């Protein structure tokens, strides 16, 4: 039997590789597009993606890096899901004021492209 933690760690690695290949000006991945690109089948693929993205957020903040998870958005809202913003606040990366979340997310995306993807915005 496979340890779920091992699966999450492998998924985090695969997520990082895929997301770090994005180029400035490219559209963000939706959760569904990311699941498909990683070959994850439903049911539960979006929940697995969300858990792996949360892990990347924790790792990135702890390492002082921009959060690569900022490059994944909801298909309908075209920005990350509420859980992204909640965790970003909890980790001290975003302000508690929800009115400032969208601007903080845009800044985070710019930082990801400059520092993680290495191609500037």
Backbone as JSON Lines, residues from 0, in Angstrom:
{"i":0,"aa":"X","n":[0.84,-1.19,0.0],"ca":[0.0,0.0,0.0],"c":[0.89,1.25,0.0]}
{"i":1,"aa":"X","n":[0.53,2.24,-0.79],"ca":[1.31,3.46,-0.92],"c":[0.92,4.46,0.16]}
{"i":2,"aa":"X","n":[1.93,5.09,0.74],"ca":[1.71,6.11,1.77],"c":[1.19,7.38,1.1]}
{"i":3,"aa":"X","n":[0.03,7.91,1.54],"ca":[-0.51,9.14,0.95],"c":[0.47,10.31,1.01]}
{"i":4,"aa":"X","n":[1.31,10.36,2.02],"ca":[2.3,11.44,2.12],"c":[3.3,11.35,0.98]}
{"i":5,"aa":"X","n":[3.66,10.13,0.59],"ca":[4.57,9.95,-0.55],"c":[3.92,10.44,-1.83]}
{"i":6,"aa":"X","n":[2.62,10.12,-2.0],"ca":[1.9,10.58,-3.18],"c":[1.84,12.1,-3.23]}
{"i":7,"aa":"X","n":[1.6,12.73,-2.09],"ca":[1.55,14.2,-2.04],"c":[2.91,14.78,-2.37]}
{"i":8,"aa":"X","n":[3.97,14.22,-1.82],"ca":[5.32,14.73,-2.1],"c":[5.65,14.62,-3.59]}
{"i":9,"aa":"X","n":[5.29,13.5,-4.2],"ca":[5.54,13.34,-5.64],"c":[4.7,14.33,-6.43]}
{"i":10,"aa":"X","n":[3.47,14.53,-6.02],"ca":[2.6,15.46,-6.71],"c":[3.12,16.89,-6.58]}
{"i":11,"aa":"X","n":[3.62,17.26,-5.4],"ca":[4.2,18.59,-5.19],"c":[5.37,18.79,-6.15]}
{"i":12,"aa":"X","n":[6.23,17.8,-6.28],"ca":[7.38,17.9,-7.19],"c":[6.92,18.08,-8.62]}
{"i":13,"aa":"X","n":[5.95,17.3,-9.03],"ca":[5.43,17.4,-10.4],"c":[4.75,18.74,-10.64]}
{"i":14,"aa":"X","n":[4.0,19.22,-9.65],"ca":[3.36,20.54,-9.74],"c":[4.39,21.64,-9.92]}
{"i":15,"aa":"X","n":[5.41,21.62,-9.1],"ca":[6.45,22.64,-9.18],"c":[7.1,22.66,-10.56]}
{"i":16,"aa":"X","n":[7.4,21.5,-11.08],"ca":[8.04,21.41,-12.39],"c":[7.14,22.01,-13.46]}
{"i":17,"aa":"X","n":[5.89,21.62,-13.46],"ca":[4.95,22.1,-14.46],"c":[4.72,23.6,-14.34]}
{"i":18,"aa":"X","n":[4.5,24.09,-13.12],"ca":[4.21,25.51,-12.93],"c":[5.44,26.39,-13.19]}
{"i":19,"aa":"X","n":[6.61,25.91,-12.86],"ca":[7.8,26.73,-13.05],"c":[8.17,26.89,-14.53]}
{"i":20,"aa":"X","n":[7.55,26.09,-15.38],"ca":[7.77,26.22,-16.82],"c":[6.87,27.28,-17.46]}
{"i":21,"aa":"X","n":[5.96,27.87,-16.69],"ca":[5.08,28.91,-17.22],"c":[5.91,30.14,-17.57]}
{"i":22,"aa":"X","n":[5.46,30.87,-18.54],"ca":[6.15,32.08,-18.97],"c":[5.28,33.3,-18.67]}
{"i":23,"aa":"X","n":[5.92,34.4,-18.39],"ca":[5.2,35.65,-18.12],"c":[4.25,35.92,-19.28]}
{"i":24,"aa":"X","n":[3.05,36.34,-18.95],"ca":[2.03,36.62,-19.95],"c":[1.16,35.43,-20.26]}
{"i":25,"aa":"X","n":[1.6,34.23,-19.86],"ca":[0.78,33.04,-20.07],"c":[-0.4,33.08,-19.11]}
{"i":26,"aa":"X","n":[-1.47,32.45,-19.51],"ca":[-2.61,32.37,-18.61],"c":[-2.28,31.4,-17.48]}
{"i":27,"aa":"X","n":[-2.93,31.6,-16.38],"ca":[-2.76,30.68,-15.26],"c":[-3.47,29.36,-15.59]}
{"i":28,"aa":"X","n":[-3.03,28.3,-14.97],"ca":[-3.72,27.02,-15.06],"c":[-4.99,27.08,-14.23]}
{"i":29,"aa":"X","n":[-6.04,26.42,-14.68],"ca":[-7.17,26.18,-13.79],"c":[-6.84,24.9,-13.03]}
{"i":30,"aa":"X","n":[-7.54,24.68,-11.94],"ca":[-7.33,23.45,-11.17],"c":[-7.57,22.24,-12.06]}
{"i":31,"aa":"X","n":[-8.61,22.3,-12.88],"ca":[-8.97,21.19,-13.76],"c":[-7.89,20.97,-14.83]}
{"i":32,"aa":"X","n":[-7.39,22.04,-15.44],"ca":[-6.32,21.91,-16.44],"c":[-5.06,21.3,-15.83]}
{"i":33,"aa":"X","n":[-4.77,21.72,-14.61],"ca":[-3.59,21.19,-13.93],"c":[-3.76,19.7,-13.64]}
{"i":34,"aa":"X","n":[-4.93,19.31,-13.18],"ca":[-5.19,17.89,-12.93],"c":[-5.02,17.08,-14.22]}
{"i":35,"aa":"X","n":[-5.54,17.6,-15.3],"ca":[-5.42,16.9,-16.58],"c":[-3.96,16.83,-17.04]}
{"i":36,"aa":"X","n":[-3.23,17.94,-16.93],"ca":[-1.82,17.97,-17.34],"c":[-0.97,17.0,-16.52]}
{"i":37,"aa":"X","n":[-1.38,16.76,-15.28],"ca":[-0.65,15.85,-14.41],"c":[-1.17,14.42,-14.51]}
{"i":38,"aa":"X","n":[-2.19,14.21,-15.34],"ca":[-2.73,12.88,-15.55],"c":[-3.54,12.34,-14.39]}
{"i":39,"aa":"X","n":[-4.12,13.23,-13.6],"ca":[-4.93,12.8,-12.46],"c":[-6.37,12.59,-12.9]}
{"i":40,"aa":"X","n":[-6.93,11.48,-12.5],"ca":[-8.3,11.16,-12.86],"c":[-9.23,11.48,-11.7]}
{"i":41,"aa":"X","n":[-10.44,11.86,-12.06],"ca":[-11.49,12.08,-11.05],"c":[-11.93,10.73,-10.55]}
{"i":42,"aa":"X","n":[-12.59,10.59,-9.46],"ca":[-12.93,11.66,-8.52],"c":[-11.75,11.97,-7.6]}
{"i":43,"aa":"X","n":[-11.78,13.12,-7.04],"ca":[-10.8,13.52,-6.05],"c":[-9.57,14.22,-6.59]}
{"i":44,"aa":"X","n":[-9.49,14.39,-7.9],"ca":[-8.28,15.0,-8.46],"c":[-8.13,16.46,-8.03]}
{"i":45,"aa":"X","n":[-9.22,17.21,-7.98],"ca":[-9.13,18.62,-7.6],"c":[-8.72,18.74,-6.13]}
{"i":46,"aa":"X","n":[-9.22,17.87,-5.29],"ca":[-8.84,17.89,-3.87],"c":[-7.36,17.54,-3.71]}
{"i":47,"aa":"X","n":[-6.86,16.61,-4.51],"ca":[-5.44,16.26,-4.46],"c":[-4.58,17.44,-4.92]}
{"i":48,"aa":"X","n":[-5.02,18.12,-5.96],"ca":[-4.31,19.31,-6.45],"c":[-4.31,20.37,-5.36]}
{"i":49,"aa":"X","n":[-5.46,20.62,-4.75],"ca":[-5.55,21.65,-3.71],"c":[-4.63,21.33,-2.54]}
{"i":50,"aa":"X","n":[-4.58,20.08,-2.11],"ca":[-3.71,19.69,-0.99],"c":[-2.24,19.89,-1.36]}
{"i":51,"aa":"X","n":[-1.87,19.53,-2.57],"ca":[-0.48,19.7,-3.0],"c":[-0.13,21.18,-3.12]}
{"i":52,"aa":"X","n":[-1.06,21.99,-3.63],"ca":[-0.81,23.42,-3.73],"c":[-0.63,24.05,-2.35]}
{"i":53,"aa":"X","n":[-1.44,23.62,-1.39],"ca":[-1.29,24.13,-0.02],"c":[0.09,23.78,0.53]}
{"i":54,"aa":"X","n":[0.56,22.57,0.2],"ca":[1.91,22.19,0.66],"c":[2.97,23.08,0.03]}
{"i":55,"aa":"X","n":[2.82,23.4,-1.27],"ca":[3.79,24.29,-1.92],"c":[3.78,25.66,-1.27]}
{"i":56,"aa":"X","n":[2.59,26.12,-0.88],"ca":[2.49,27.43,-0.24],"c":[3.26,27.45,1.07]}
{"i":57,"aa":"X","n":[3.07,26.42,1.86],"ca":[3.78,26.34,3.15],"c":[5.3,26.31,2.92]}
{"i":58,"aa":"X","n":[5.73,25.5,1.97],"ca":[7.16,25.38,1.68],"c":[7.72,26.71,1.15]}
{"i":59,"aa":"X","n":[6.99,27.33,0.24],"ca":[7.48,28.57,-0.37],"c":[7.59,29.7,0.66]}
{"i":60,"aa":"X","n":[6.6,29.84,1.5],"ca":[6.65,30.89,2.52],"c":[7.79,30.61,3.49]}
{"i":61,"aa":"X","n":[7.95,29.36,3.91],"ca":[9.03,29.01,4.84],"c":[10.4,29.29,4.24]}
{"i":62,"aa":"X","n":[10.52,29.13,2.91],"ca":[11.8,29.35,2.23],"c":[11.97,30.78,1.74]}
{"i":63,"aa":"X","n":[10.95,31.64,1.97],"ca":[11.04,33.03,1.52],"c":[10.86,33.2,0.03]}
{"i":64,"aa":"X","n":[10.23,32.22,-0.63],"ca":[9.99,32.28,-2.08],"c":[8.57,32.77,-2.35]}
{"i":65,"aa":"X","n":[8.33,33.31,-3.55],"ca":[6.95,33.6,-3.95],"c":[6.18,32.28,-4.04]}
{"i":66,"aa":"X","n":[4.91,32.34,-3.79],"ca":[4.08,31.13,-3.79],"c":[3.68,30.74,-5.21]}
{"i":67,"aa":"X","n":[4.28,29.66,-5.69],"ca":[4.0,29.2,-7.05],"c":[2.53,28.82,-7.23]}
{"i":68,"aa":"X","n":[1.86,28.51,-6.14],"ca":[0.44,28.17,-6.19],"c":[-0.41,29.32,-6.71]}
{"i":69,"aa":"X","n":[0.12,30.53,-6.72],"ca":[-0.63,31.69,-7.22],"c":[-0.98,31.54,-8.7]}
{"i":70,"aa":"X","n":[-0.28,30.64,-9.4],"ca":[-0.52,30.47,-10.84],"c":[-1.66,29.52,-11.17]}
{"i":71,"aa":"X","n":[-2.42,29.12,-10.15],"ca":[-3.55,28.2,-10.36],"c":[-4.83,28.9,-9.93]}
{"i":72,"aa":"X","n":[-5.81,28.91,-10.83],"ca":[-7.04,29.66,-10.6],"c":[-8.29,28.81,-10.82]}
{"i":73,"aa":"X","n":[-9.37,29.3,-10.29],"ca":[-10.69,28.7,-10.52],"c":[-11.15,29.01,-11.93]}
{"i":74,"aa":"X","n":[-11.73,28.06,-12.59],"ca":[-12.22,28.26,-13.95],"c":[-13.27,29.36,-14.01]}
{"i":75,"aa":"X","n":[-14.12,29.42,-13.03],"ca":[-15.21,30.39,-13.06],"c":[-14.81,31.78,-12.57]}
{"i":76,"aa":"X","n":[-13.94,31.84,-11.59],"ca":[-13.58,33.14,-11.01],"c":[-12.31,33.74,-11.59]}
{"i":77,"aa":"X","n":[-11.49,32.92,-12.25],"ca":[-10.23,33.34,-12.86],"c":[-9.25,33.92,-11.85]}
{"i":78,"aa":"X","n":[-9.36,33.46,-10.63],"ca":[-8.4,33.76,-9.57],"c":[-8.41,32.55,-8.64]}
{"i":79,"aa":"X","n":[-7.45,32.43,-7.76],"ca":[-7.44,31.25,-6.88],"c":[-8.71,31.14,-6.05]}
{"i":80,"aa":"X","n":[-8.94,29.94,-5.59],"ca":[-10.09,29.7,-4.72],"c":[-9.86,30.34,-3.36]}
{"i":81,"aa":"X","n":[-10.94,30.48,-2.63],"ca":[-10.91,31.13,-1.31],"c":[-9.85,30.51,-0.39]}
{"i":82,"aa":"X","n":[-9.68,29.21,-0.45],"ca":[-8.71,28.53,0.41],"c":[-7.29,29.04,0.21]}
{"i":83,"aa":"X","n":[-6.94,29.42,-1.02],"ca":[-5.62,29.98,-1.3],"c":[-5.43,31.27,-0.49]}
{"i":84,"aa":"X","n":[-6.41,32.14,-0.56],"ca":[-6.32,33.42,0.14],"c":[-6.3,33.23,1.65]}
{"i":85,"aa":"X","n":[-7.14,32.32,2.14],"ca":[-7.18,32.05,3.58],"c":[-5.83,31.56,4.08]}
{"i":86,"aa":"X","n":[-5.22,30.63,3.35],"ca":[-3.93,30.1,3.77],"c":[-2.84,31.16,3.62]}
{"i":87,"aa":"X","n":[-2.9,31.97,2.58],"ca":[-1.91,33.04,2.4],"c":[-1.95,34.01,3.57]}
{"i":88,"aa":"X","n":[-3.14,34.3,4.07],"ca":[-3.29,35.17,5.25],"c":[-2.73,34.46,6.48]}
{"i":89,"aa":"X","n":[-3.12,33.2,6.66],"ca":[-2.65,32.41,7.8],"c":[-1.12,32.33,7.85]}
{"i":90,"aa":"X","n":[-0.5,32.22,6.68],"ca":[0.96,32.13,6.59],"c":[1.65,33.49,6.7]}
{"i":91,"aa":"X","n":[0.85,34.55,6.77],"ca":[1.41,35.89,6.91],"c":[1.87,36.52,5.61]}
{"i":92,"aa":"X","n":[1.52,35.94,4.49],"ca":[1.94,36.46,3.19],"c":[1.0,37.53,2.67]}
{"i":93,"aa":"X","n":[-0.31,37.39,2.95],"ca":[-1.3,38.34,2.48],"c":[-1.91,39.07,3.67]}
{"i":94,"aa":"X","n":[-2.38,40.29,3.44],"ca":[-3.05,41.03,4.51],"c":[-4.39,40.38,4.87]}
{"i":95,"aa":"X","n":[-4.83,40.59,6.07],"ca":[-6.12,40.04,6.52],"c":[-7.3,40.69,5.79]}
{"i":96,"aa":"X","n":[-7.14,41.92,5.37],"ca":[-8.2,42.67,4.7],"c":[-8.49,42.06,3.33]}
{"i":97,"aa":"X","n":[-9.65,41.43,3.18],"ca":[-10.03,40.76,1.94],"c":[-10.07,41.71,0.74]}
{"i":98,"aa":"X","n":[-10.29,42.97,1.0],"ca":[-10.32,43.97,-0.08],"c":[-8.95,44.08,-0.76]}
{"i":99,"aa":"X","n":[-7.9,43.67,-0.08],"ca":[-6.55,43.79,-0.62],"c":[-6.01,42.47,-1.19]}
{"i":100,"aa":"X","n":[-6.81,41.42,-1.14],"ca":[-6.35,40.11,-1.59],"c":[-6.05,40.06,-3.08]}
{"i":101,"aa":"X","n":[-6.92,40.63,-3.9],"ca":[-6.72,40.55,-5.35],"c":[-5.39,41.2,-5.74]}
{"i":102,"aa":"X","n":[-5.11,42.37,-5.21],"ca":[-3.86,43.06,-5.52],"c":[-2.66,42.27,-5.0]}
{"i":103,"aa":"X","n":[-2.79,41.68,-3.83],"ca":[-1.71,40.87,-3.28],"c":[-1.46,39.65,-4.16]}
{"i":104,"aa":"X","n":[-2.52,39.05,-4.66],"ca":[-2.38,37.9,-5.55],"c":[-1.69,38.31,-6.85]}
{"i":105,"aa":"X","n":[-2.06,39.43,-7.42],"ca":[-1.42,39.89,-8.66],"c":[0.07,40.13,-8.43]}
{"i":106,"aa":"X","n":[0.42,40.73,-7.3],"ca":[1.83,40.95,-6.97],"c":[2.56,39.63,-6.81]}
{"i":107,"aa":"X","n":[1.88,38.67,-6.2],"ca":[2.48,37.34,-6.01],"c":[2.75,36.68,-7.35]}
{"i":108,"aa":"X","n":[1.82,36.79,-8.28],"ca":[2.01,36.22,-9.62],"c":[3.22,36.85,-10.31]}
{"i":109,"aa":"X","n":[3.34,38.16,-10.22],"ca":[4.48,38.85,-10.81],"c":[5.78,38.35,-10.19]}
{"i":110,"aa":"X","n":[5.8,38.2,-8.87],"ca":[7.0,37.72,-8.18],"c":[7.34,36.29,-8.61]}
{"i":111,"aa":"X","n":[6.33,35.46,-8.79],"ca":[6.57,34.07,-9.24],"c":[7.24,34.09,-10.6]}
{"i":112,"aa":"X","n":[6.71,34.87,-11.52],"ca":[7.3,34.91,-12.86],"c":[8.73,35.44,-12.83]}
{"i":113,"aa":"X","n":[9.01,36.41,-12.0],"ca":[10.36,36.97,-11.93],"c":[11.36,36.07,-11.23]}
{"i":114,"aa":"X","n":[10.95,35.45,-10.13],"ca":[11.9,34.74,-9.29],"c":[11.86,33.23,-9.43]}
{"i":115,"aa":"X","n":[10.72,32.68,-9.79],"ca":[10.6,31.23,-9.87],"c":[10.71,30.76,-11.31]}
{"i":116,"aa":"X","n":[9.96,31.39,-12.17],"ca":[9.97,31.0,-13.58],"c":[11.17,31.61,-14.31]}
{"i":117,"aa":"X","n":[11.76,32.64,-13.7],"ca":[12.99,33.22,-14.21],"c":[12.88,33.94,-15.54]}
{"i":118,"aa":"X","n":[11.7,34.48,-15.83],"ca":[11.58,35.14,-17.12],"c":[10.98,36.53,-17.05]}
{"i":119,"aa":"X","n":[10.75,37.04,-15.85],"ca":[10.24,38.41,-15.69],"c":[8.88,38.62,-16.29]}
{"i":120,"aa":"X","n":[8.21,39.66,-15.8],"ca":[6.87,39.97,-16.32],"c":[6.94,41.12,-17.28]}
